[in-house]
């Protein structure tokens, strides 16, 4: 199934898929809003607009099945049909969102889409509703807006008044017998344009006018009041007309947004509308009609001109090229150093250094700019979870409220997408495992409704996302018991576990504290997925839990995976690197400073035992005793250990290159980079190193 034979059509198809995802998200949010405010007719109109847009876009792309189903749903959501059955409408909306999502996925894969019978059954159920047996009560009469115009509309009115043009506020009551209010709105608009200049109108468009009972407008016209009334009273369309002439200009108050829009319009060469007079006795100078500017249209035009949709792969290509430029800069830097050694007095050395400094500044700014393009607000990820929590709470018989914070925090798009599945697992666990039933919470003195909170913020060069709940917390005893039963740890090891180490057992594959397997949890695979995903992202996860007080998972990931600042060192003739973010300090020790506890090498660092890690064991004790060795203290979350290195090579910015599985057989290496002289440096996987330490009793904790 291929509806798009040429490249241009395929591009439009991808644009449709992207916009359709936004429409489906709007559909989910509208369903949640309607569930909270079932009497709000505006939400139903919002749903109909979304479905109408989806219907038209899918039809234009040739997706006939989706377009037909959307058309059926749009018909089912008529005002006379849905009156009094709001609860059923909520289920229709959520079912439609899920069905449309499945159909879009099928179209992406060029396979036959699902028939959508569940959604059609919901639609038929609404059609068979007893509400259809009797005429629906007339819609509640809308309260008059009293010509509550926007700032831009009031400015246009003020400009016309400043030119001594007669301006009227007109209110037109739509005939109750007129079934098509949208058509009535278009007829009224046409009449108003024929009699003068329309400065303002309510509702804003035909779609919004579909359920309106009256139309309001501000019109500048030379017609008399009587002639204007006669023109506006359209038979069978308008039942009554009320007019009032505006006698004086009211100065519209300007908020910060309006001021910024005017400043931006001027900067872009768009002449903003003049401000109205401050005093009645000091009117502004008259201006030609064609010089007046609609600020709303100007702002929209500016936004349209400044916004560009770019495929993520294109940005990745630019980012890879920047990585090659960074390697080239490093090569040039080393060449200049060599030139400086051989020709210390050559006047060209200063010019070379200046050129390199300029290139470095420009390259750094270029890299920062491209990285900003890849950054998206974490709200794009968070907005998926209100629907998820709503469905989970119903299936688990819980009352759960979702709280969101830090939605405007920016994160690399690739990392954001990779975090979707781990966060979904954590939210499911919070609802299924953490939050108690309403009766249990009430018996424990808690509110019947539990809370799951998602929070995002920056911390240094890392992004932190917290998933917390106010539920029962992690049962340490049950968790340790299950780990012993499954053979993950021995009974003696279990007795020596600290609370933090016991909590981390939850990441063991196949381990779960649930007493029974449900659709939500109990199989012991979710938390393993979280740990694996965080390791793949070179991130870490911390756990805080207290009995009856709740649990908090803290996910920490780098802001980007493209490049890192790293500390370079040599171990056994090989060059390695560790992210500077994980390097806490560097110290030197001798053989006398090293002790052995439970077959592990440790040192005492400020009254704390620190486990040492050797990537390559020393040849002999005499070799170690003959000199001091460097110990790089590595921190990962609430843990730290010492990495024994032979020599320090300095700090450098590295462009990360992934290694093929055939080239890397060790999990402690996460990637590689190339230095300016062509040397390959291996980048250590700090998470894998920490995992190798396991539950050593000598493992330190960051104070």
N, C-alpha and C positions, 0 to 999 in steps of 0.2 A: 504494500500500500504506500504509494508515494504521490502526494498531491503537488509536489514542488520540483519540477524537472530542472529548473534553472537555478543559478546561484542567487539571484535576486530574491526569488520566491522563498528559497531556503532561509535566507536572512530574515525575511518577514515572518517566517514560521517561528524562528527562534525568538523574535521579538514578541510574537503572540504568546509563546510559552512563558516568557518572563512576565509579561503583563497579566497573564491568566493566574499565575501564582499569587500576585498581589490581589487580584480580585477574589480569589478563594480565601485568602487571609482576611479580607474585608468581610466576606460572607461569614466566616467563623466568628469574627468579632461582633458582627451584627446579631448573630444568634445568641451570643453571651449577653449582649446588651438587652435583647428582647426578653430573655429569661429573667433579667433583673427588673425590667420595666415593661411588662406585658401590655400596658395600655398605650404605649407610645406609638402612634401611627407613623411618625417620621421614620422609625426604624424599618417598618415594613416598606415604606417608599424607598429607603436606602437599599434594601435587599432587592427590590424590583429593578432599581437602576443597575445594580451590579449584575444581576441575571440577564437583564436586557443587553448590557454591554458584552457580556460573555457570549450571548446568543449571536449578536451581530458579528463579533470578531471571529468566532468559530465558523460561522457560515462563510465569511469572506475567505477563510483559509481552507475551505472545503471539508471541514469536519462536520458532516451532515448529522451524524448520530448525536453529537453533543449539542449542536444547534437546536435540533428538534426537541430534545429533552429539556433544554433550557427554556424553550418556547412554552412547553407544557407547564413548566413550573411557574413561569411568569403569569400565565393565565390563571393558575390555581391561587395566586396571591392577590386576587382582586379584593378590593375593600368589602364588597358585598358578600364575598365568600368567607373571608377569614374572621369576620366579626364574631367575637365570643369564643373562638377556638384557638387562642394564642398559644396554648401549650402544645397543640399538635403542630402549629406552624414552626415552633422552635425545633422540633424533631425533623420536620421537613428540611429546614435550613441546614442542620448538621448532616443529615443524610445526603443532601444535595452536594455539600462541600466534599464529602468523602467520595461520592460517586463521580463527580466532575474530576476530582484528583486522580482517581483510578483511570478514567477515560483519557486524561491528558498523558498519564504515564504510558498507556497503550499507544497513543498516537506518536509519542516520542520514539517508541520501539518499532513503529510501523507494523503493529499487530492489530487484530480486531479488538475494538473496545468492548467493555462489558455492556450488557443490555440496559442496566439500570432499573431492573424490575422492582427492587426495594423502594426506590424513589417514586416510581410510577404508582406503586401500591399506596404510598403515603398520599400522593396526589389524588388518587381515586377515593381514598378514605375521607379526605377533606370534601371532595365533591359530593359524597354520600352523607355528609354531616346533616343532622336535623336542622341546623341553622338554615339550610337551603329550603326547608319546607315552608318557612314563613319569610315574608319580606324583611330584609335587614332594616333596622331602624335608621333613620336619616343620620348622616354624620353630624357630629356636634359642630355647631356654628363656630367658625374661627373668630377669635377676638380681633377687633380692628387693630391694625398696627399703628394707627394714628400717624402715618407718614413718618415712620422712624427710619430716615434715610442714613446711609453710610457716610463716612467722611468725604469720599470722592464724589458721591452724589450731591451732598450739600455744597461742595465747592462748585460744581457745575451750575447748581441753582443760584448760588451767590454771584457767579460771573454773569449769568443772564440778567439778574436783577441790576448788576452794576452797569449794564448796557441799556437800562430802562426798558427791558423787554417784559411784557406781562407774563407771569408764571402762575400756573394753577396746580393745586393738589387735587387730584380726581380720584374718587372711590367709586368703583363700578361693582354692583351686586350681580353675580351670575344667576341667571334664571334657574330655579331648582329643577325645572323640567329638562334642562339642557344636560344630557347624559355625558357628553364629551367635553370636559372642562379644558383639556389641553387645546382642542380646536377652538373653543371660545377665547382662550387666551391669545391665540394667533390672530383671530379676527379682530379682537380689541386692539392688539398691537398695530395691526395694519391701519385701522381707523385713526389711531393716535398719531402715527407717522404722517398721515395725510393732512392732519390739522395743524401740526407744528413739530417742534423739536422735542423728542422724548429725552428728558434729563435723568429720570429715574423711574424704575418700575418694580413692582412686587406682585407675584413671585418672579424669580429671576429667569425662569425658562418654562417651556411647555411641560416638561416632565414634573417640575415642582408644582405646576398649576393644576395637575391632574385631580387633586383632591381639595383644591382651594375653593372657598365659597365667594370670594370677592377678589378684585384686582385693584391695585393702587398704582398711581402714576403721578409724576410731576412733569408738566408739559409747558414749554414756552411757545405761546401762540398769539397771533393778532386777532383771532376770532373772539367774538363777544361771548359772555358767559352763556347766554341763551342759545347761541348757535353751537357752542361747544357741547352743551347738554344734549341738543337734538342730534348732533353727529354721533355721540357716544352711546345713545340709547338704541342699541341694535335689537330689532325685533327677534323674539324667541331666544336671544342670547343674553342680553343685559336687562334685568328687571328694574333696576333703579340706578340713578346717578347722583352723586353728591360732589359739589365743587366748592373750593375755597381759594381765593386769590392770595398768593403770598405777597405781603406788603413790604417786607424788609428782609435784608440779608442777615442771617445769623452766622457769626464767625464760627467755623468748625474748629473744635479743639484738635490740636495735633499731638498725637502721642509719639513716642520714640520711633516706632516702626514707620510712621508716615514721614517723619523727618529724614530717616535713612533712605527711604524710597525716593524722596525728592533729591537728596544729595547724589544718590546713585544715578538717577535719571539725568541730572546735570552733567555728571562726570562722563556719561555715555553720549552726550550730545542731544539728549531729549529735553526739550524745554518744559519744565513742570508748570502746572497751572498756577496762576498767581493767587496769593492768599487774599481773602476778602478783607474788606476794610475793618480796621480796628474800631472806628467810630462812624456813626451815621453821617456826620458832617464832613468826613474825609474819605469819599469813595475812591477806589483805585481807578487808574486811568482805563478807559475802555480798550478792549482788545478785539481783534477780528475773531469771528467764530471759528475759523479753521485753525487758529493757533491754540485753542483749548485742548488740553490733554487729559485723557482718562487715566488716572494714576493706577487703577487696577489693571487696565490693559498694558500700560507702560511697564508695570512690575512684571506682569506675565511675559511680556516680550523680552524683557531683560533676562528673566529666568530661563526662557526657552533658548535664547542665544548663548547663555553661559553653561547650559547643561548638555552633556554629550554622553551617550551610552557607548561604552567600550567593552569588548569581549575581554574576559579575564586572561585568556591565553595570550592576547596581544601585550597586556601589561607584563605578564610573566616573561615574554620574549625580551621586552625592554629591560626588565630587571636582570635577566641573564647576561645581556650585553653590558650592563653596568658592572656586573660581577667581573666580566672579562677586563673591563677598563680598570677596575681596582687592582687586578693582578698585574696589568700593564703598568699602572702607577708604581706598584711595588718593585717591578723590574727596573723601571727608570730610576727610582730612588736608590736602589743598590748600585746601579751603573754610575750615578753621580757620586756616590760615596767612593767608589773605586777610582773615578776620575780625580776626585779631590785628593786621594792619597798619592796618586802619581804626578799630578800637576797642581800642587798646592798653591803656587803663585800665579797660575794662569787666570787672567781676568774673566775668562768665559765661565769659570766655576760659579761666580756670583749670578750671572745671567741664567745659567742652568738652574740654580737654586730658586731664583725668582719665578722662572717658568713653571717649575714643579710645584711651588707653593700656590700659584694661581690655578694650576690644573687640579690640585688637591681640593681647593675651596670650591671650585665649580663642580667637581665630581661629587663632593659631599652634599652640596645643595641639590644636585640632580638626583642623587640616591634618595635623599630625604623627600623630595617632591614626588618621586615615583612611589615611594612607600606610603605617602599620604593618600595617593590615588587608590591603593589597595586597601586602605583602612575603611571600614564600615562600622556604623554604630551597632553595638551588641543588641540593640532593640530588635534587629532583624531576626535574631535567634530567640530572644525572650518572648516575642509576641506569639510564638507557636505554643507556648505552654499553658495559657489560660484554658484553651479548649481541652488539652490533655488532662489537666487537673480536674476539670469539670467532669469529663467522662470517667476518669479513674475513681473519683470520689463517689459517683453514683454506683459504679460496679462493685466497689468495696464497702458500700454502705457507710460512708464517712461524710462528715461535714468539713470541708477543707476550703480555706481561702488562700489565694495566691497573692503574695506581695512582691512587687518588682522595684528594684532600685538600681541606679547607675546605667539606665538604658542608653544614655548618650555616650557612654565610654566607647572609644574606637579600638578596633582590633583588626588584624590582618584577615582578609576574606577567607583565605585558605584555612587558617587556624579556626576561624569561626565555624566554617562548615564541618571541620573535623570534630569540633566539640559538641555538635548537635546530638549525636548518639550517646556519648557519655552523660551529658546533662539529662537526656530523657531517661536513662537508667536511674540516675540519682533521684529525679523527681518521682518516678514510679516507686522506688524504694521508700521514699519519704512518705508517700500516701499509703502504700500497701503495708509497709513494715513499721514506719515511725509513728504516724498519727493513729491514736486509739479510736475506738468507736465512740459515738456521742455519750452513751451510757457510762462507758469506762472513764471518759474524761470528766464527766459530771461527778462520778463517785470519787475521783481523785482530787476534786476541788478545782478543776480546770474548766474553762469555757467549753461548751459542747462543740464548738467549731474550732478545728485546729488551723494552724497557719504554716504554710511553706513559703519560704522567702528566697528569692534569687537576687543576688547583689553582685555588681561588677565594679572594679576600680583598678587604677594603675598603682603599681608599687615598684618604684625604680624602673628598671627596664623589663618588667614583667607585668602581665595582666593577671589579675586575681578574680576568679568567679566563685562565689560562695553559694552553696545550697544548704539551707538550714530548715529545721522544723522544730516545733515545740512538743514533740511526741514523747514516747516512752524511753528513747535512748537505746543504745546498743547493750544487749545483755551479755556482759563479759563472760560470765560463767558458762552460759549456753554456747557462746561462740568458741571458747577454748575447748569445751567438751566435744563439740562437733569436730574441731580440728584434730583432736587426739583420736577420735573414733575413725576419722578418715585417714589417719596416718600422716597428716601434714606435719605434726610435731610429736615429740615423745612426751610422756607424762612429766619427766624431769624437766624438760625444756619448758613445758607449760607452767610449772611452778615458779620458774625464774622470770616469767614475762612481766614487764611493766604494763601499765594501763595503755600507753600509747602503742606498744608493740602488740598487745592483745587486740586492740582495735584494728590494726593493720592486717590481722588474719582474715578479715572480711574480703580481702582481695584474692584469697586463695581460690583457684579454679574449683568449681563445683561445691563450694562451701556456702551454706545458707542457714540462717537461724529460724527460718519459717517452719512451722510444724506441718504444714500441708502445702502442696503445690497448687497454685492458682494461675489464672491467666496473667496476673500482674507479676508475681514473684514466686520464689520457692525453689527454683531450679539451680541456683548458685552460679549462673553464668553472667549476670549483669555486671557485678562489681569487677569481675575479671576483665570484662570488656573495658571498663573505665580505666583500670590500671594499665592495660595494654595500649589504649589510645593515648593516655598521658605520656607513656614512655615513648611512643612514636613521635609525639610532638615535642620531645625533650622537656617535658614539664613534670611537675610533681603534684601529689595530692596529700593533704593533711586531714586528719580527723579529730574533731573534738566532740566528746559525748559524755553526758551525765545521766544517770538513771532518773527517769520521770521528768527530766528537764529538756530533753531533745538532743539532736545530733547536728553537727555542722561539718560539711565537707568543703574544703578549701582547695580549689584547683588553681595552680599557678603555671602559666605557660609564657614563653617568650613572646614579645610583641611581633616578631617576625622570624621566619626560618631562613631568610635569604643570606644573612651575614651576621657575624658575631665578633665582638672584641674578645680576644683569647690570650691566655698566657701560654707561651711556648717553652718546652723543656725537653731534655733528652733523657731517655731511659734505655740502657743497653744498646746504644748506637742508633736507635730510632728516634725520630722527632715526633712528639705528641703535642696536643693542645687541649686546654680545658677552658670553658667559658669563664670570663672574668667574673660574671655574676655569681658563680659558684665558689670562687676563690676567696676565702676569708682572711688568710694570712700565710706568710712563709716563714719557716724557722729552720735552724740547722741543729742537728743532733750528732752525737757520737755513739759508738757501740755501748758505752757505759750508761747512756741515757735510755737504752732500749731494754724493756723487760718482757717476760713471756707469761701470759695468763691463759690457761686453757688452750695451749698450743697456738695462741695468737700473739703477735708482737704488738706491744703497746708502749706509749711514752706518757709521762706525766706533763701536762701542759696547764699551768696555773691551777693546780689542785684538782685536775680532772684527767681521767684516763682517756687516751685517744688511741683508737685502733689504727695500726699501720697497714697499708696495702702495698704489696710489691707486685708490679706488673711482670718483672723478671727477678728471680731470686739472685742475691749476690753470690759470687763464685766461692767465697770462703769468709769465715769470720775475721781472718787476718786482713782481708781486703777492706772490710767494713771498718775495722779498728784503725786502719792506717790513715783514714781521713774522715772528715765530717761529711754528712750527706744532707741534702736539702729535703725538707718535708713541706709539701704544699697542703695546707689545711683546706679541705673541701667541705662545703656545707650544702645540704640538700634538705630543704624543709626544716624539720626539727632535729635532724641528725647531722653529724659531721665525722670525718675520718681524715687520716693523714696519708698522702700519697708520696712515697719515697721516690725521688728523682735524682739523676746523676748531675745534671747541670741545668741552669736556667738560661733561656735564650731570649727573653724579653717579651714584650706585649705587641700584638699586631692585630689588625682587622683582617678577618678571614672570610672568604666567600665559600659557603658550604656546598660541596658537591656530594651527592649521594653515591654510595658504592653498590655495585652489583653484588648480589648474593654470592656469586661465584668468586668474587674477589675478596670478600670478607667472610671468614668463617667464625669470627668471634663477635659476641654480642656487646662487648665493651667498646667497640668502635662504631660510632654512629655516622661517620662521614669522613671526608678528606678535603684538603685544600691545597693549592699550589702557591708557593712563595715566589717572589720576584726572580730568584735565581733558578727556578725550575724544581726546587725541592718539594717533595710531597710530604705534607704533615697530616697525621691521623688525628681526628677529633674524637676525644673520649666520650663515651656514653656514661655520664655521671650516675644516671638512674640505675643502669645495669651494674655499675661498680657497687653502689649502695645495696642493691639486691643481693649481691654475692656475700656481703657481710652478714646478711640475715639477721639473726637475733643474738649477736655476740654480746655478752655481758659487759664487755669493755667499750662498747660503742657509745661515743659521747653524745651529748645533746647541746644544741646551741643555746647559750644563756640569753 
